[in-house]
């Protein structure tokens, strides 16, 4: 630590356990806590065979194609010269393999019958009645709690058809992209036809014209080796939200210079942690932020990853950015009504499509990347990996609640897509000597240890799976679904909504 580096403001309240020792994982008191839900021991789940199945397929690639209207469906069939009747959910392009088919493939136009394009697959919703209106049972549940909160309207606005298009070879995929007039890459997973025009939404913002509201609880960003990006801090500063950044001593000079480089010094306070390059993951720094928040008298605190670009409000089938710290206050106000919600936060934007009828929140699941934590929570961060899932599972296994907002979303960068942080420290360092990493710079094996640790710590609910071209953990949260939120004594929910002075503008300028 150099002479001009500030000294740590508080002391660590406890030593950090990284759980790299397998004996620590298997002897943990929480890894079999679900026995009490079922009355008998739970057998550890085995890794699934998803990866093996994927390797056995002869298809080069598959993507989702979402088509808005019947007219668009007719046009789609015409441009690819292929009839896709409503009884079909997935098909190939071209329909017949040119290398083995006895059917000749040419450009003779096929017959397109619009009447046969209508999907035969329908989903029925379970319904109930609330105030004389037929709504789903799940909607009745959330409406009983979503009072005194912003308006929330979200309807099914699905595409007319959603089709899985499969391709045997890369050249077939390129020909398909040329026919539909879109730039597609090897990483493309889904498209709309016709292509969406996103320019209008880029100019939409929720603002507070009468003055911006600040969060009630302090915000902390845990960051390491990312002074050149400062993604989350720049987003909060644009929203004029004061916040802390917990950094390690060796990074102080770079981060201090970055405050002026990005023009964010008025909103940022750097906190230098009393440790560096320990290799235990971000949990130790998160615990240090927790200690700091207690030292300044806070009853709860926010802790955020350092690769979040924006925050959004979901309403009326649109995900629109919010340019005010009011998004944090709205979540705080909701959570503070209840005595058994210990962790809460927004869902990732890319997991919540704007055309699906989702509720404004769900309970008893994990919370990632942006977390509001009560300071009297008895659990602290631990483990080198998946410390967010682990702390949520321990809260849930105690019979308490973790809550995830869908009405409020975060624009999180994908894992391993931003250098520094865990990406450099262990995702790219582990199993890095493989052909894929050398070619693309992306290490699909870099998350296998991360996922396996969680499976070892919570074998009653977790297993290892291969998804989205890398290893993941899968956690079954169904055992916790019946745990309900409890209002604090004396809390009476208002009957009217509260939009917190927000206004939608259509011509936002930075």
ABEGO torsion letter per residue (X at the ends): XBAABBBBABBBABBBBAGABAAAAAABAAAAAAAAAAGBBBBBBBBBAAAAAAAABABABBBBBBBABAAAAAAAAAAAGBBBBAABABBBOBABBAAABABBBBABBBBBBAAAABBABBBBBBBBBBGGBBBBAAAAAAAAABBGBBBBBBBBABBABBBBBBBABAAAAAAAAAAAGBBBBAABABBBOBBBBAAAAAABBBBBAAEBBBBABBBBBBBBGAAAAGAAAAAAAAAGBBBBBBBBAAAAAAAAAAAAAAGAAAABBBBBBABBGAGAEAAAAAAAAAAAAAAAGBABBBBBBAABABBBBBBGGBBBBBABAAAAAAAAAAAAABAABABBEBBBAAABBAABBBBABBBGBBBBGBBBBBAABABBBBEABGAAAAAAAAAAAAGBBBBBBAABBBBBBBBGABBEEAAAAAAAABGABBAAAAAAGBBAAAAAAAAAAAAAABAAABBBBBBGGBBBBBBBAAAAAABBBBBBBGBBBBABBBAGGBBBBAABBX
